[in-house]
Amino acid sequence: MLNIRIIIQSYLKTLHSRVYFQDAPDTATYPYIVYDFVPITDSGEERSDLILEIDGWDNKDDTTVLETLMNTINQINKSVLSDADTTIVCFLDSKLPMTDTNPIINRRKYTYTCTIHGEE
C-alpha cells in the first residue's frame, strides 16, 4: 500500500502544495487537502480496488477558494496515475459538503473508486 500512497500523494502535490495523508498537523496552513484510502477488493491477481477520500479544508467565510481547490483536485477523476509497476485510475463517486464542529471551518469531501493494476 505504500506504493499506492506515494503515487497518489505525488499526483495530488502537483495540484496543491499542502497535501496530507490521514491527518493534517495542527500547524497546517489553510486551505489544505487530507486524503485517505481503504482497499475494498483484492482479486489476488494484478488488479484491486480501493475507495479514495479527499477532504478539502479552509477557514474563510467565503468558500470560493475551497470550491476552486476542490475543482482542481478533481482533475484526479479519470486520470491515469502510475509508476513503473503500478497504474491507478480513479472515478468520482460523490461530492459532499461536510459540517465541522468548529463553525469557522469549511470542508468538502470527494470520494473516488480507484482501480489498481500491477503491484501494490
N, C-alpha and C positions, 0 to 999 in steps of 0.2 A: 504493500500500500504506500510505502514511502515514495516509490517512483511515480505513482499517480499524483500524490500530493505535490511533488516537485514540478511535474508537468502543469498542473492546474495553477499553482502559485506563480510559476514563471509567466504563464499567459496573463493571469489577472494583473500582475505587476506591469505588464505592457500597457494596460488600460488605466491603472491608477497606482500611485506610489504607496499608499497606505493600505496594505492588504495583510490580514492576519488570519491564521488558522485557529479555529475554535473559539478564541477569545482575544480581545484587544487589551493591551496594557492600560492601566489607569491613566497613563500619561499620553495616550494616543490623541493626536490632533484630528478634529473633525474637519470634513467628513471622512469616514473610513469604511472599509469593507471587512467583514468577517465571513469566512466560509467554513463549511464542514461537509463531510460526505459519509454516507452509510452504504456499504455493499448490500445489494438486495438479491443478487443471484450469482452463483459461481457454477458454471456448467461443467467445470473440470476440464474443459477444453481451453482453447485460447481466446475465449470470449466470456465476458461477465458484464453485469450491470450494477450501477450504483445511483443513489439519489444524491445530488449536489445541492446544497442550500447556500445561497449567497445573500447576506444581510448587509444593507446599507444603513449607516448611522450618521445623523447630523444633529446639531443643536441650534439651528436657526428657526425662527418663526416661519419664514418663507421656505417652502420645500422645493423651490425651483432647482437649487444646486443638487439636492439629493435626487430628485427625479432625473435630472440631466446625467448625474453619475450612474444611476441605475440603467438608464438607456444605453450609456457607453458600455457598462458591464454586460449588458445583454448581447453584445457582439459575440459572446461565447456561444449563443444559440446557433446550432448547426455548423459551428466551426470545427475544423479538424485539428486537434492538438496532438502532437506526437514527439517522440524521440526515436532513437534507433531501434528500440524494441517494442514500443507501446504506442497505440493510437487510441484516442478518446474522442468521441463525438457526443455532444450534449444537446438535448432538445428541451425547450422551455415547457414546463407543466403549469406553473402558476406565478402570478404577481400579486403579492398581498401587502397591504399597509399593516403595520404592526403597532400595537399600543405598548408603550413602555411605562414602567412605574414612575419614572421621572417625567413630569409633563413637558419639560423643555426639550426632550429627546424625540426626534422623528426617526422612524425606521421603515424600511421596505424590505421584504423578503421575496426573492425569486428562487423558485425550485425547478431543478432540471433532472431529467432522467438521462443518464450517460451510459453509453455502450463502450466497453473497453475491449480492444483486440490486442493480443500479444501478451507479453509478460507483465505481471503486476509488480 
